[in-house]
Amino acid sequence: MPDHALFDLSRDVAVVIGGTGVLGGALAEGLGRAGAAVAVLGRNRERGEERASRIRAAGGKAIFVSCDAADQLSLKNAHAEVGTALGEPTVLVNAAGGNDPKVTVVGDKRFEDLRIEDWKANYDLNLVGGALLPCQEFGPGMCRRGVGSVINIASVSAHIPLSRVVAYSAAKAAVLSLSQFLAREWAKHGVRVNTVTPGFFPAEQNRKLLFQEDGSPTERARQILGHTPMGRFGKDEELVGAVVFLASAKASGFVTGSDLRVDGGFLSQTI
């Protein structure tokens, strides 16, 4: 019989930064179903409260905390609120981020036309707020207590820079590098750091890129699907298993510095 205790997170407190988004919200709900008390962190109160409410309606424990992950004081205040309401976190999922159209190379816009201000804003979103500052805020406490799992959400474009999204690809590549650095530094303190690399999952920030107004795929979508051996986009819930696995000390206690790809084979495709 399967050992369901492998994926039992009932003793864990999970912080999901970016839990107000489509994929981050699905991860928050999945951690809640596995038994974790979940803090949904993000800037959109309405969506965050809705996610927390859904976790509670399913029998779990969850709160929403308003937070700007690229702001140190906001993170510190959010950390204090989580600690008071749920206890100190043992799981941190960094799911905030997204591609900014201002730093894409498309149409008449060339690489040399991209403004440094937009590059910096992209890095603040995907690297600074997407991993760096949250790890600085929540990681040291995990190290002091000798337990913790940090899961940073990367991207297939971190491995192979995709056309157009040059700044996003560079920022996500930095997330991979930072994660491996922290995995080495924090292993001796009992804290594991891993990444999950999603393939293409329809979400708010890429829906217009992938679908026409009538719901049919764009040319970009057809190119992506043609490069994905499984021939389809991912579903939100198909990321949950990877994150629950990495969150569980029993299931993945000897896993750190790893990147778990959930991409339908996208990075395996050549010719």
N, C-alpha and C positions, 0 to 999 in steps of 0.2 A: 504494500500500500504506500502511496506517496507520503512523504514526510512534510506535512503542511507547516510544521514548526520552523522549517528552513526559512520561510518567508513571513514569519510572525514578527510584526513591528510594534506589538502592543506595549513594549517598554520604551519606545522611542518617541522623541519630539522632533518633528521634521519642519524645517523652514523652507518654504518654496518661494524664492524670489522670482518675480515674473509670473506668479500664480494667477494673475488676473488675465493672462493671455490664453489663447486656445490650447496650445500644447502644455504650457505650464499649469493651466487649470486642470487638464486631464491627469497630469502627474500628481498634483495635489490630491485629487479625488482617489487616485490609485493607491497612494500612500495611506490615505484614510481608510480605504477598504482593507488594507493589510494590517490595520490596527494602530497606526501611528496617530498621535495627536498632532494636528497640522496647523501651522501658521501660514496663511496665505498673505504674502507681501507684494505690494505693487502700488501704482499711483491711481488706478481707477477704482474708487470705493464701491460703486454700484456692482461692477463685475466681481470684485473681490468678496464682497458680502454675499453675493449669490453663490459663489463657489463654496465658501465656508458653510453657508446654509445647507447646501446640497450634501456636504459631508456629514453635517449633524443630522439631517433628515434620514440618512442611511445608517444612523446609529453611531457615528464617529464623534470625535471631539475636534473642533476647529474654530479658529478665530481669523478675522481679517485685520491686518495692521497696515495702515497707510505708510508708504515708504518710497523714497527716491534712492535707488541703490547706488547712484553716482554721487551721493552726498554723504559724507562721513557722519555728520551730526544726525541726519535722518536715520541712518543705519543704527547708530548707537541708541537712539531713542526707541527704535523698533525692537532692538535686541532686549532692552530693559522691559518693554511691554510683553514680549513673548515670555521672558523668564518669569515674570510675575503671574501671568495667566496660565502657562502650560508647564513651566520648568525649563531648565537649560537645554538647548538643542543638542541632539546627537546626530542629526542628519541635516545637511545643507544642500539644497538643490538650486543651482544658479541657472535659471531658465530665461532671464531677461535678455533682450537683444533684438536685433532685426536689421534689415538692410535699409539704408536711407537712399532714396532716389537721387539725392544731390551728389552722391559719390559713386555713381554708376557711369560707365563708359558705354554710351549707346547713342545711336543717331550721329549727329554732328559733334557731340561732345567727345573730346579726346582726353587721354590720361593727363596731359600737361595742362588741361583746362580746369582740372579739379582744384578747388580752393583748399588751402591748408586748414582754414577754419572748419570746413565740412569734414575733413579727415579727422580732426581732433574731436568733433562731435560724435563721429562714428566710433572712434576708439573709446570715448567716454561711455557710450551706450553698450558696446559689445565686449570690451575688455575691462575698463575701469569699473563700471557698474555691473557688467556681466559676469565678473569673476574676482577681480583684484580686491576691491574694497570690501565686498562681502566676506571674502576669505580672511582679510585682515581683521574684520570685526568678530566673526564667529569662530575662526580657527584656533586662536590662542586659548580660548576657554576649553575647547575640546581637547587640546593638547595637555592642559593642566589636569583635566579630569581623566585623561588616558583613554578616551573613547570617542569615536566619531567617524562619519563617512561624509565626504564632500563629493558631490557629483556636479561637474560642470558640463553644460550642454554646448557641444562644438558644432561642426557642420561638415558635410562632405567637401565644401569649398575650402576648408582648412587644410585638406590633404592635397587636393588638386584645384588650384585657383580657377574658378569658372569664369567664363567670359562675362563682361559687364561689371560684375560685383567685386571689383578689385579691392576696395577698402574693407568691405565686409570679410572677404577671404583673408586678408592680412590680419585683421583683428581676431578672427576665429583661430587662425594659425597660432597667434600669440596666446590664446586661451589654452590650446593644447600644450604649448611649451611651458607656460606657467603651471599647469596642472602636474606635469611630470616633475618639475622642480619641487613643488610642494609635496608630492608623493614621497620623494626622497627625503626631504627635510623633516616631514612629520611622521614618517613610519616609526621611528624610534619612540614616539609619544603615543602610539596606538591609534593614530588617525590615518585613515585611508583616503586617497584622493584619486578619482578616476574621471574619465569623460565618457559621454555618450554622443556618438555622431549620428544624428538623424539624416536620412536621405530627404526626399521631397514629400512634405506633409502640407497639404493645403491649409493655410491660415490667413489671418487678416492681411498681413503685410505682403503676401505673395499671390493673393487670389486674383488680382487684376492681371498679374503677370502670366498666370496659368490658364485663366478661363475668360472666354468672351462673355458679353452680357447675356447671351442666350444659354450659357452653360457649356458650350462646346470648347474644346481645348484650343489654346493659342498655338502658334508655330513653336514658341519656346517650350510649351508643354509637350508637344509631339517630339521635340528633340530630346527632352528629358526622359520621356517614357521609352523612346527608342534606345536610350543608353542604360535603361534599368532592366536587367534580366527578368525580373518578375513582372514587368510590363504594366505596372500600376503605381499610383501614389500610396503612401503609407496612411494608415488610420491612426487617429490620436491614441487609441487604446493600445496600439502595438508598440508604443514607447514605454508603457507602464511597466511591463515585465522586466525590462532592462534596468530601470531605475529601482524597482523594488529589490531586485537581485543585488545590486550594488549597495543599496541601503542596509541590507540585512547582514549583520556581522557573522551570523551562522552560515549563510549561504555563500558569502564571498569574503570571508575573514582573511584570506591570504591573497586577495586581489587588490593591488594598488599600482598606480602608474599606468593603468591600462586604458585603452579606448575601445568601447563596445559599439560596433557599427550596427545601426538599424536602418539599412538603406536599400533593401530589396536587391542587393548585389551591385548597386551603382558603381562603387569603387573597384569592383572586380572586372568590370566590363572594359575591354580594349577594342578589338576589331571583330 
